[in-house]
Amino acid sequence: MKVYEGIEKFTGAKNAAVTIGTFDGVHLGHQKIIQQLKEAAASVNGESVIFTFYPHPRMVLHPDDDSLKLLSTEEEKKELLEKFGVEHLIIHPFTKEFSRITYMEYVRDVLVSKLKVKKLIIGYNHHFGRNREGSFQQLKKLAPVYGFDLEKIPAQVVNKVEISSTKIRKALEGGDIKTANKFLGYEYSIKGKVIKGKGLGKELGYPTANMVVEDKYKLIPADGIYAVTVEIENKVYKGMMSIGVNPTISENGTKSVEVNIFDFDKEIYGENIRIFFRQRLRDEKKFENMDALKKAIDGDKEKSLKILDPT
């Protein structure tokens, strides 16, 4: 997959089949779009092109709203789009100036002049251009004028629920890992660097790797205890993760993200690790004493092992 940091760096694609969007998470709905895009490219002996943006438009248009968290970092998005067979990826800087171009300018100057679109694959509810004035109906009128074909993407549905990045974010924020993973089509993950903690887990017989997620926009699931797998240097281990303030043993209320890796005793401070979420076990809870906490953790491990290795 060829990646271009801005439309000016795009060197062109043969009979370009193009789709546009933020593609946060590259979920099952996005994967259907990509499949349709690849089929459209093949039908004109062309190549697939995704035109996406960074930063996310909401971050630019609503800079004071810091509530938006993303399912995928830019690197994760690139990995996923390459995995699903996209040939060209254009990541265009989204600015207020770009948001102000009219839908006519968008079609003429971006899609036709720069992308040289042969086929445009677009969502049934996609809006574009200044004040989101452009729509599928306008594109339908403009396509024959500018000489490109237009295909509409219907809503993608799982169990009669329309898939969207927003719904997946809400599921993760509520700790509903099963729904999030189902809509993503893969296990949600976070990456981070291992840092030194207080060593309290070790005293309980469950040493943890504390990690910091460096991308401030990456969504971290709801506080609680999770059954997870952990990727370290291309090897995968079973484990359980705690997200929260450790109310039984911590008084300062500082949030931590830490994982106990089963059957693992290597020193990994400073290493980057990746956590894949399988299932949420329970809420974070304040226990009466350390013995009660340890008993609960024993139970968490037992449940995790059953989830991660059901055979």
Secondary structure, 3 states (H helix, E strand, C coil): CEEECCHHHCCCCCCEEEEECCCCCCCHHHHHHHHHHHHHHHHCCCCEEEEEEECCHHHHHCCCCCCCCECCCHHHHHHHHHHCCCCEEEEEECCHHHHCCCHHHHHHHHHHCCCCEEEEEEECCCCECHHHCECHHHHHHHHHHHCCEEEEECCCEECCEECCHHHHHHHHHCCCHHHHHHHHCCCCEEEEEEECCCCHHHHCCCCCEEEECCCCCECCCCCEEEEEEEEECCEEEEEEEEEECCCCCCCCCCCEEEEEECCCCCCCCCCEEEEEEEEEEECCCCCCCHHHHHHHHHHHHHHHHHHHCCC
